[in-house]
Amino acid sequence: MSTSTHPVSGNELVQITTVEDMIRDRVAEERARLEREAGIVHKEAHHFHKPIERPFTADQRHRTTLLFGGLTWKHEKLVHGALEGLGYRCEVVPTPDVKAFQLGKEYGNNGQCNPTYFTVGNLVQYLQTLEESGQKRQDLINNYVFLTAGACGPCRFGMYESEYRLALRNAGYDGFRVLLFQQSGGLNQAEAEAGLDMNLDFFLSILNGLNMGDVINELAHQVRAFELNPGDTDAVLDEVIDYMHEVLKKKSPWSVEAKLGKFASKLPAKAAVEYLGKFLEQLYSDDYVEALHHCRDRFNSIPVDRLKVKPIVKITGEFWAQTTEGDGNFNMFSFLNKEGAQIIVEPIATWINYLIHQVIQKGRDRRGLEEGAVMPAAWRIDKHAKIEWAYRNKLLKLKAAEKIFAREYHKIIEALGGTAHKLVDQYELQRVGHPYYNTRAEGGEGHLEVAKNIYYTNHELAHMVLSLKPFGCMPSTQSDGAQSAVVAHYKDMIYLPIETSGEGEINAHSRVQMALGEAKAKAKLEFKDVLQKIGKTADELKAYVAEHPEMSKAIYHVPKYKGVVGTAANFAVHVAEKMGAQVPYHLETH
């Protein structure tokens, strides 16, 4: 295409401009005609802006009820006690059922994951129940708030907040407040407006409630599998949870004023002393320990028979599906109990520990790469030293948090008799999981599903691993893809993934029964082999236990022997040792 170099006069320029305008107008008219014929309609774009939440302020706290839920009833009741102890009015939303699932589908978007429908519909159902009991709808909107978890990342968990708001608006509760507690960054204080005072007392109380719920829940599953009188464990469990609820509720937060009275105001660094005092109180106080000893003694009153052969089933999977105890995971825990399995549940503490571990890992990966920072020249030793100091300081704090959290969790285990499982080392899980699932890949439980399957199989802690996850959950689907390689490398592994939804319970139970049948056969064969090697019969072992009633206590430590998985088999080796027999097994040292 050539370009003319001849000068153009003013009249010629006007003429060219007019012709070009005419061409553009005709092209636009023709485009519009063709679009009309094709049915294409242009609409003005309205960009989405996050709704501005009505604030929950401190002066509203006395008349505002905080709603929460989504965990086991044990965790929820203990957290309820902790929140009431801090002065909050709160209620627990009941365990979701299929009706809640249907409400979630009715008022929410299509294509959401199973936990979304159950939890969102459950909140709507609870508000409808309150309204049916006589409360006015506007009073519910004004005097209740809902606290829920949120996240970013590759799964639909990041959409929960908007799903709650959409469903509430569609159900007629537009304006109901939803407070989002992020997995990273904590509660958005700009949204909370001090209605929730996210101080050290708040975090310590919630963590204590969750940790106690974890250990008591595991202990109950451990005892229930071998109870002589069905129902004993559940009765004691109800009693101890009620007891610990009152302990948490009546526990007054440590304060300088309570300790020093009027002299507290004269302290030069009162805030620092207050913080340090609360921290040391948590680490060294025996208030909770004494209460937990009472719970231990109540569990210890339950007679058990550990020579009943039961397969150990380790539960893993997506956080909500592996935790909830209702229709959301096909009532899997009660089903496994009825089928004669011993269950190892997954503690919430593992997830908290995982989050700390991921922050440490990310800090190492991004060492010296602060947002917007430019790496200084090699000769600027002072700037490199500053970067190194900042990194080491952050890493030290996170490692300390990791150690302290594990210490507090294990203190609860010891107070309850020392029979529950300690937290699995995150670095060990990283080591065994990374060859199959990159540990930098976040979302859902990340590499944990793969790593826990390997860990509990390699360390001979379970006969079978059952992974519960929602239908269509992307992170869990990725894990299942990696699990095929894991199962191929570990030939004796019994691994079963179950996708949960609002229907299909019979089919899911049937699949679990088939895998559990294989695990039962494995446990029985193991027990038979142990009896042969120790040279004792089951009747001889039972007779010895009857002569030593302390061995029939629910809180009796059964050693773990290398090469032995089941509780009955390990107990048989232990009893044979007590009887003076030479056994071809050695205690685990890890």
N, C-alpha and C positions, 0 to 999 in steps of 0.2 A: 504494500500500500504506500503510495507516494504522498508527500505533503507539499502543498503549493507554497511558494515563497513570495508570490506577488502581493503587493500591499492591497489592503481592503479598505474601501472608503466607509464612512459612517453609515450611509444609506444602505450599502451592501451588507454591512454587519447587522443592521436591523432586520433586513430581509431574511438573512440566513437564520437569525434567531427565531423569527416568526415561523419559518418553515420547520425548524427543529421542534419547536413547541407543538406545532400542528401534528407532526409525526408522532411525538410522544403521546399526545392526547388520543390519536387514533389507535395507537398500540394499546393504550390503557382501556379504551372502549371495547376493543376486540377481546382483550383478556377478560374483561368483566362479562362480556356476552358468553364467552366460552365457559367461564366458571359458573354462570347461571344455568347454562344448559347441562353442565356436569353436576349441578346440585351442591357446588362448593360455596359455603357461606362464611365470610370473614367475620369473626367476633372480636370485640375489644378484649385484650388480655388483662386479666385481673390476677396479679401475682399473690401467692399465699403469704400471709404473715401470721406468725404464731399468735394465738389469742392471748390477750392480756388477762392474766388470772387475777381475780379479786384477792387482795392480800389477806393473809391470816396473821393478825397482829397480836401482840402480847396482851392487850386489854380485852381481847376476845376469848382468851384461853379459858376463863372460868365458865363460859357458857358454850364452848365449842367442843364437840366430841370427835376424837381422832379415831378413824376406822382403819384397820389393817388386817391382813390375812395372807393366805397362800403358802403357809408352812404346815407342819404337823400341829395337832391340837396341843401337844406338850410344849413345843416352842412358843406357840401363840399365847398360851396361858401364862408362861413365865415372863415373856416380854410384856404382857399386859400388867403383871404385878410390878415390873420394873418401871413402866411408864407411870402407873398410878403412884408409885413411891416418889416420883419426881414432880408430882402435882398435876398430871394431865388427866383429863377425862377421856377414857378410851373404851372402845368395844371391838371385839373380834368378829370379823365376818365369818360365818360358818364355812365348813369344808364344801367346796363346789360339788354339785351333782349334775346329772344329765339335763335337768330342767334349766339350770343355769347355763349350760352349754348351748341349749336351744335359744335362750334369750340373747346370748352373745351373738349367735348367728343372725338372729332376727334384727337386732339393733346395730350390729357392726358391719364392717366391710366384708366382702367376699375374699377368700384366699388367705385368711389369717391362719396362724398355727393353733393347734389344740389348746395350749395353755391360755392363749389370748381369749378365746371364746369362753372357756370355763371361768377365768378370773374376772373378765369384764362383765359377763352375764351374771356372775355371782354378786357383784356389787349392785347391779340394777335390781336383781331379785331381792336383795336385802333391803334396799330402799323401798321397794314396792311393799315388802312385808311390814316395814315400819309405818308406811302410809296406810295400809289396810288396818293396822292396829289403832288408828285414830290420829296419828301425827299429820299435821298439814304439810303439803309439799314444799311450800316456801320456807317453812321452819326447817325442814331437812336441808334445803339448799343453803340456808343462812347459818345453821348451827352444827353442821357436820363437815368434816374434811376427810379425804382419803389419802393415806400415805402408801406409796408403792415404789418398787424399784424400777430403774430404767437403765438403758445402756445404749451405746453406739455399736458399730460393728456390723458384720455381714448377715445377722439374722433379724427376724421380725420383732425381736425383743425391743429394739429401738423404736418401734411404732406403738408400744403399749400406751404411752401417755395420750397420743392422739386418738387411739381407739377407745380409751376410757371416755374421753370428752365427746367423741362422736356418738357413742352408745348412750351416754347420759343425755345428750341433747335430743336424740331420736326418741328416747323413752320419756321425755318431758321434764328432765331435770337440768335444763340448760342453766349454767352458772354454778353448778356444784363444783367445789374446789378439789383439784387433784394435785397433791404435792409429790414431786418426783425426787427420789433419792437415787442419784447416779452411782454406778459402780465405780466411776472415777470422778473425783471432784466433790463427792459428798452431796448434801442437800443444797439446792440453789437458794442461797440466803436472800437473794433479791425477791424471789417468789414467796419465801416463808415470812419475810418481814418480822422476824423475831417471834412469830407465833410458836415456833419450835426453837428452843434455845439449844443450839447444837454445841454444847460445851463438853468438857471432859466427863462430867457426871453422866450426861446423856449417853455417850459412847460406851463408857465402862459398864453402865447398867444394862444396856442392850446386849453387849457382848457377853456379859455374865449370864444373862437369861438364855441367850442362844447356846452358849457352851454347856450350860447345865442341861438344857433340853437335849442336846446331842448325846451326852453321856448317859443320861437317864433313859433316853429312848433306846440306845444300843443295849444297855443293861437289861431293860425289859424284854427285848427280843432274845437276848442271851438266856435269860431265865425261863421265859415262856416255853421255849422249845423242849425243856426237860421237866416241867412242873408235874408233880404227881396228881394234883387236883386241878383240873381245868378251871380257869377263871381266877385262881389265886393271884397270878401276876397282875392281871388287869385291875383287880380290886386294890392291891397295894400300889400300883401305878397311879390310880386315881387319887389315892390318899396322899402320896408323897408329892405329887404335882400341886395339889391344893395347899399342902404344907409349905412348899418352897415358894408358891405364889405369895403367901402371906409374909414369908421371910423377906422376899424382895420388896414387897410393898411397904413394909415397916422399916426397912433399912434407910437410915438418914444419911445423906451425903456428908462426907467429911468437910468441915469448914474451919477456918481460922477463928471465926467468932465463937463457935461452939467450944473450942479448946482454950482460947485465951481471953474470951470475954471482951471487956472494954479496952484491954491492952492491944487488941488486934489492930485497932486504927492507928496505933503509934509505930507499927512496923514500917521500916523504910522501903521494903520490897514486898508488900503484902500480896500482890498478885502472884509473884514467883513462889512465895511460901505456900500460898493456897494450892497452886498447881502441884508443887512437890509433895505437899501433905496428902493430897488425893491419890497421887501416884503410889506413894509409899504405903498408904492405907490398903490399896488394892493388892500390892505385892505381899504384904506381911500380916494383914489382918486375918484372924481365925474365925470371923463371924460366920462366913458361908461354910467353912470347913466343919464346924460343929453341927450346923444344920444338915449338911450332907452326910455326916456320920449317922444321924438319926435315920435318914433315908436308906443308908446302907444296911442298918440293923433291921429295918422293916422288910427289905428285900431278902435279908438273910433268914427271915422267919419262914420262908417258903420252902417246903420240902421238894427235893428234885431227885431224879434218877438219871445220872449222866451216862449210864450204860445203854440207854435207848439209842439205837443207831440212826442217825439222821444226816442227810447230805447238807453241807454248808453251801448256801447260795449267797454270793456277793452281789449287791445291787449297785449298778452304775448307770450312767446315761445323762440325759439332759437334766439340768438342775431341778426344775419344777416337777417333771414327770417322775424323777427318782425320789422325790421328797413327799409329795402329797399322798394322802391316805384315803382316797375316795374313788369316785367314778373317773376322775381324771387320769388314773393309771390302772383302770379296770379292777380296783380294789385288790391290787396284786399282793400286798402284804398279808392281808387276812386269808387270801387264797393259798399262798405258800404255807402259812401256818397250818391250815386245814389239810394240806397235802403232805404234811410231815417234814417240812424243811426247817433248818436252822438258818436264820437270816442275819447277814451282816449289812446293816444299812449304811448309807453314806452320810457322814456328818457335814453340816453346814460349814464347820470350821475348816474343812479341806478346801472349800471354795474361797474362804477368806484368806487362807494361807496361800492359795494359788494366786490371788490378786496381788498380794504383797510380793510374791516371787516374780510375777510378770513385770511389776514396776522395777524391781532390781535388775531383771534381765534387760529391760528397755533402757535403763540408765547406763548399763555397761555398753550396750550397742551404740548409744548416742553420746558416748563420752566425748566432751569437748565440742559437741554440735548443738549448742543452745540455739534457740530460735533466733534467726537473723544474725548469728555470730559469724565472724570470719576468723579462721585460724591464724594466729599471729605468726610472724616470721620465726624461723628456727632459732635465731639469735636472741629473741625476746624471752629470755628465761623467766623474767618476772611475771609475764602474762601467762606463760605455760604453767608456772607454779600456782598462779591464782586459779586457773581452770582445774588443775589437779586437786587443789585443796577443796574447791566446791564439789567436785565429784566424790572425793573421799568422805567429805562431811555428810553428803546426802546418802551415800552407800552405808556409812556407819549407822546412821539413824534407821534406815530401812532394815538392816541386818539385826539391829537391836530390837526393832518392833517384831521381827520374825521370831526371834528367840523368846522374847517376853510373852508373845501370844501363845507359843507352844508351851511355855512354862505354866501359864495360867490354865491352859486346857488340861495339861497332865496333872496339875494339882487337884483338879476336880475329879479326874479318874482315880487318883490315889485316895481321895477322901471317900469315894464310893466303893472302895474295896480293891481297886487296882486290876480288875479283870477285863475292863473295856480295852479296845485297841487304841494304841497311841497314834498320833497323827503321822501319816506316811511322809517321809522326807521328800520334799518337792524336788530336790536335786537328783534323788534316785529316780523319781518318776520322769524327770527330764531326760536322764541318761537312757532309760529303757525305752521311752516312747519316741525319742527323736529320730531313730533310724526308720521309723514307719510313718511318723507324722511330725512335720516340722514344728518345733516348739515356739517359733515366732508367729505361727499362724494363729490369730486370735479369733474369737467368736465362739459362743457357747462355752463348753468346757475345754475347748482347744485340744491339746494332746492328752488330756487326762483320761478320756474314755479308753484310748488305746493303752496308755501306760498302766492304768489300774488293772486292766485285763491281764497284762503280762505280769505285773507285780504280784497279784494275788494268786496267780497260777504258779509262778516261779518259786515263791516263798511258801508254797503248799498251805495256803490259808483258806482255800475254798475248793469245793469239788466242781462248782459251776459258777459262771459269771452271767448274770442277767442284766442286759442293758435296756432301760426304759427311756423312750424318747418320743416326742410328738410326731405325728404323721407329717412328712414333708419338711422336717427340721433340717435346714441346710448344713449347719456344722456337724450334726450327728450323722447325716447322710455321708459327709466326707469321712467321718470316723469309721463308719461301716465299710466304706471302700478300702480303707487302710487295714481294717480288721481281717479282711480276706487273706492278706499277706501274713498277718500275725498267726492266724489259725493254721495256715499252711506250714509255718515254721514250728509250731508247737502242736504236735499231732495228738497229744492226750488232752488238749484243752476242750472243755465243754463251754461254748460261748453261744448265747442266744440273744439277738436284738429283737425287741418288740416295739412296734410303732403304735402309739396310743391315739385314740380319737374318741368321738362321742358315741361310737357304736363299734361292734365287733368284739365284744368281751368274750363270748363263747369261743370264737376262733383263737383269740389270744391265749385263753386258758388252756385250750387243747394243745397248742404249740408248746406251752410251758410244761404241761404234763408229760409230753414226749421227751423233752430234754431232761426233765426232772427224773423220769424213770431211769434214764441212763446214769444220772448222778447218784440215784439211790443204789443202783446195782454196784456202782464204783465204791460207795461207802460201805456196803455190806461185805463186798469182797475184801476191802481193806481191813475191816474189823475181824473177819475170819482169819486172814493172814496174820494179823497181830496176835490173836489168841494162840495160833499154832506156834509162833516164834517165842512167845513168853511162856508157853507150856502151862497155861491156866485155862479153865473153863469160865464161862460167864457166871455160872452159879457160884463158883469159888470166889470170884471177884465180888459178887453181890454179898456173899456171906461176910467177907472181910469188911466191906463198907458198912454193913449193918452193925458190926462190932465197934466201928469207929464213926459214930454219928456226925462228927464234925465234917466228914467228907461228903455228907449229904446236904450240907448247907449250900444255899444258892450262891453265896459269895465265897466260893472256895477256889483258890488259884490252881488251875490245871496246867502243868508245864507243857510246853510245845516241844515235841521230839522231831528230829530231822527225819524226813521220809514218811511222816504220819500227818494226815490232814484232819480227819474227823475228831470231834470232841470225845466221842465214845472210845475211839481207838487210842487217843492220847491218854485218856483217863485210865484205860485198861493197863497201859504200860506203866503209868504212875502207880496204880494200886499194886501191880505185880512187884514193882521196886520196893514198895512199903512192906510187902509180904516177904521180902528177902530174896526174890528171884533174880537171877542174872538175865538182863534183857539186852538184846542186840541193837539198842537204839541209844542215841546220844542227844542231849538237850541242845536246842538251837542256841547259838551264841549271839546272833544279831539282834 
